[in-house]
Amino acid sequence: MTLALGPADVSRFRTVISRRMGLHFEDDKLDDLADILRERLEANGRDRPEAYARLVQGALRAQMERDWLIQLGGILALVEEARLRRPL
């Protein structure tokens, strides 16, 4: 069974990936984007596009937070290393 998507579903998904991933889809590519959304919904056993858009948004936010923490950890490790190498 093919999941029917409305224009609002595709628009919501386009907004999420544009804001969170920096990927932009022009209006003439919305059919392709709808196909991708439909495939992802089916692959993840979901039937509510708005819930999937929230899931994607949350996953991307979590990834950004992880990346930020990794970067902060690297900075703190450099500071600690520099402190330990300082002559007394």
VENFEN-V449118 format. One record per helix or strand of 3 or more residues. SS is the DSSP state (h for helix, s for strand). FROM is the first residue (numbers start at 0). LEN is the number of residues. Records with the same first field share a line. If there is no record, write none. Layout:
BEGIN
SS: FROM-LEN ; FROM-LEN
END
This chain:
BEGIN
h: 6-15 ; 26-17 ; 48-37
END
